[in-house]
Amino acid sequence: MKRVWPAWLLLGFGAFFLSLAAIAQFWAPGAAERIPLDSYQRTYLTGPGDVLDPSTGKTSHEQIKITNITQVDDDASSSDVVVFVTSTCVNHDIGDPADCLRKSDPRMISVTKLNYASDRHTAMAVDDPKYVTNDPPVEGLTNKWPFYPKNISYPVWDDTSKQATPAEYVGDVTVQGLKCKQYHQLITGAVINLGNDIMADYTLDEVYTIDAVTGKIINQQLRDKRTLVDGGATALDLTVQYTQDTINDNVDYAKDSGKQLELVTKTLPVVGLVAGLVCLAIGIPLLVIALRHNRRPEDSTEAPADTSAGASV
């Protein structure tokens, strides 16, 4: 029976590879296509802007720096929902300011904070007091797109106007060799409170560049304009986008994550299926041949019939 073990070994490998293919095909996508619970990122946007000084009533034209800080509250999150803690700091980019400044620093324009929950698979906001409560509730996409985003319109949350509005798909682009999709969000006619009951007309024109695999935001290019309802003066008019360093970091992260995701969800199912079928295709005939071969010696040792019975002397 020694010649049988290679066949059983191949059959074992075949079963293993087919099981691996099945796991990669049906279980791995749900496990791999999830927002990780160890996320932490700082993104930076810069560009020129006109900013109204309330103390003087005059508008100054300066370079603006925006820092977005996003981290996960692991304790408040679950296997299906992730809770984000975010801060957005807008500063005059003068004298190399810190990412976020104290209110007493004249270079500080605004600091806003928002905690919200998102579905780890779809990236859509989750309105459930079990995780976090907002009034009004956060809706739509928040800080990323779904895995493998489609050529459709997605609702995207804008925390300034407290609403989710459509971001329309506009086309495909390539950033440093990374395949991306672009979406355009336009908000007009919104009226917001700048504080102390000072109302302003708000317009946002924003283009998102999204990785075509992970749904990560690679770049944001936006114009944010706020005009006082009373008098029509410009309170804020800025045009910013991600810094080159931020774009580089986002591309590197998306490429690394995309390779791992493609390996688990695309490559392993095919390789496992092919390897499993090859092992079975070789192992089954080899087993049949080995079993036949091992039976032949037993057949050949049978005693010949006694032809001398009944012979006369």
SVG drawing of the C-alpha trace seen along z (x, -y; Angstrom):
<svg xmlns="http://www.w3.org/2000/svg" viewBox="-32 -98 38 146">
<polyline fill="none" stroke="black" stroke-width="0.4" points="0.0,0.0 3.0,-2.3 2.2,-3.6 -1.2,-4.9 0.0,-7.7 0.9,-10.2 -2.6,-9.9 -4.2,-10.6 -1.7,-13.5 -2.9,-15.1 -6.5,-14.5 -5.9,-16.2 -4.2,-19.2 -7.1,-19.4 -9.7,-19.5 -7.6,-22.2 -7.3,-24.4 -11.0,-24.1 -11.9,-25.0 -9.5,-28.0 -11.2,-29.1 -14.6,-28.8 -13.6,-30.8 -12.0,-33.5 -15.0,-33.7 -17.8,-33.7 -16.5,-34.7 -13.4,-36.8 -15.0,-39.8 -17.4,-40.4 -14.4,-40.2 -11.9,-42.2 -14.2,-44.9 -14.7,-46.6 -13.5,-49.9 -10.7,-49.0 -11.1,-49.9 -7.5,-51.2 -8.0,-54.1 -6.3,-57.4 -5.5,-60.1 -4.6,-63.8 -5.3,-65.3 -4.3,-68.8 -5.8,-71.2 -4.4,-74.6 -5.2,-77.4 -6.1,-81.1 -9.1,-82.6 -10.9,-85.8 -11.8,-86.0 -13.9,-88.6 -12.5,-90.0 -15.6,-90.6 -13.8,-93.2 -12.9,-95.5 -15.5,-94.5 -12.7,-94.2 -11.9,-91.2 -8.3,-90.0 -6.9,-87.8 -4.5,-85.1 -3.4,-81.6 -5.6,-79.1 -4.7,-75.9 -7.3,-73.2 -6.5,-70.2 -8.9,-67.3 -8.3,-64.9 -10.2,-61.5 -9.8,-58.7 -11.9,-55.7 -13.6,-55.3 -12.8,-51.6 -14.8,-51.1 -18.0,-52.6 -17.6,-50.7 -18.8,-47.2 -18.2,-44.5 -20.6,-46.2 -20.5,-49.9 -17.5,-52.2 -17.7,-55.4 -15.5,-58.3 -14.3,-61.2 -13.4,-64.1 -12.1,-67.7 -11.7,-70.3 -9.3,-73.2 -9.2,-76.2 -6.4,-78.6 -4.6,-81.6 -1.5,-79.9 0.9,-82.5 4.0,-81.7 3.7,-77.9 0.7,-77.5 0.0,-74.3 -2.7,-72.1 -5.2,-73.3 -5.0,-76.6 -6.5,-78.0 -9.4,-80.5 -7.1,-83.2 -4.7,-82.9 -5.7,-85.5 -4.7,-83.0 -7.5,-80.7 -10.6,-81.0 -12.7,-78.1 -12.6,-74.7 -15.5,-72.2 -16.0,-68.7 -18.2,-65.9 -18.7,-62.4 -20.7,-60.0 -21.2,-56.3 -20.8,-54.6 -21.5,-51.2 -18.2,-49.4 -19.2,-47.8 -21.2,-50.5 -19.5,-53.6 -23.0,-55.1 -23.8,-57.0 -25.8,-55.1 -28.4,-56.9 -28.6,-54.9 -28.3,-56.3 -26.6,-53.1 -23.5,-54.5 -23.8,-58.3 -26.6,-61.0 -26.6,-64.0 -29.3,-66.6 -29.9,-66.6 -28.8,-63.0 -25.8,-62.5 -26.7,-60.9 -25.0,-59.6 -21.3,-59.1 -19.0,-60.8 -15.2,-60.3 -15.0,-57.6 -16.8,-55.9 -17.9,-52.2 -15.4,-49.6 -15.4,-49.3 -17.5,-52.5 -19.9,-52.6 -20.5,-55.1 -23.5,-56.5 -24.5,-59.4 -23.9,-59.1 -25.4,-61.2 -22.5,-63.0 -22.8,-64.7 -21.9,-68.4 -21.6,-69.3 -21.7,-73.1 -25.2,-73.0 -26.2,-69.9 -27.5,-68.0 -26.5,-65.2 -26.6,-66.2 -25.8,-64.2 -22.2,-63.8 -22.6,-63.0 -20.1,-60.7 -18.2,-62.7 -15.5,-60.3 -12.5,-58.2 -8.9,-59.5 -5.5,-58.1 -3.5,-59.6 0.2,-58.4 -0.8,-55.1 -3.9,-54.6 -7.2,-54.2 -9.8,-56.6 -13.3,-57.9 -14.4,-61.5 -17.6,-62.8 -18.9,-66.4 -21.0,-67.9 -22.7,-71.2 -24.6,-73.0 -26.4,-76.3 -29.1,-78.3 -28.3,-77.1 -28.5,-79.6 -26.2,-78.9 -25.6,-80.5 -22.1,-81.8 -22.6,-82.4 -24.3,-85.1 -27.3,-84.8 -25.3,-86.1 -26.8,-84.4 -25.0,-83.8 -25.7,-82.3 -23.6,-79.3 -22.3,-77.7 -20.1,-74.6 -18.5,-73.4 -16.5,-70.3 -14.8,-67.5 -13.9,-64.2 -11.2,-61.9 -11.9,-58.4 -9.8,-55.2 -11.6,-52.7 -10.9,-49.8 -10.9,-50.8 -13.2,-53.9 -10.6,-56.1 -10.7,-59.8 -7.4,-60.6 -8.1,-64.3 -10.6,-67.0 -10.8,-70.2 -13.4,-72.7 -14.6,-76.2 -16.5,-77.3 -18.2,-80.7 -20.3,-82.4 -21.9,-85.8 -23.7,-87.7 -27.4,-87.8 -27.5,-91.3 -25.4,-93.5 -24.0,-90.9 -20.4,-91.2 -18.1,-88.2 -17.6,-86.4 -15.5,-83.6 -14.4,-82.6 -11.7,-80.0 -10.5,-77.6 -8.5,-74.7 -7.4,-71.1 -5.3,-68.4 -1.6,-69.1 0.8,-67.1 2.1,-65.2 -1.5,-64.3 -2.2,-63.0 1.0,-61.0 0.1,-59.4 -3.4,-58.6 -2.2,-57.0 0.4,-54.9 -2.2,-53.7 -4.8,-53.0 -2.3,-51.0 -1.2,-48.9 -4.7,-48.2 -5.9,-47.6 -3.3,-44.9 -4.2,-43.1 -7.9,-43.3 -7.4,-42.1 -5.2,-39.2 -7.9,-38.0 -11.0,-38.6 -9.8,-38.2 -6.6,-36.1 -7.1,-33.5 -10.5,-32.2 -9.1,-31.7 -5.7,-30.2 -7.4,-28.0 -10.0,-26.7 -7.4,-25.9 -4.9,-24.3 -7.6,-22.2 -9.0,-21.0 -5.5,-20.1 -4.7,-18.2 -8.0,-16.2 -7.5,-15.6 -4.1,-14.0 -4.9,-12.5 -8.1,-10.6 -6.6,-8.6 -3.4,-8.0 -5.4,-6.5 -7.4,-4.3 -4.2,-3.0 -2.5,-2.5 -5.4,-0.5 -5.5,1.7 -1.7,2.3 -1.9,3.3 -4.6,5.9 -2.6,7.7 -0.1,9.6 -2.9,11.0 -4.6,12.3 -1.4,13.9 -0.7,15.9 -3.9,18.0 -3.0,21.8 -3.6,23.5 -6.4,26.0 -5.5,29.7 -5.9,31.6 -4.6,34.9 -7.8,35.6 -9.5,38.8 -6.5,40.2 -6.3,44.1 -3.2,46.0"/>
</svg>
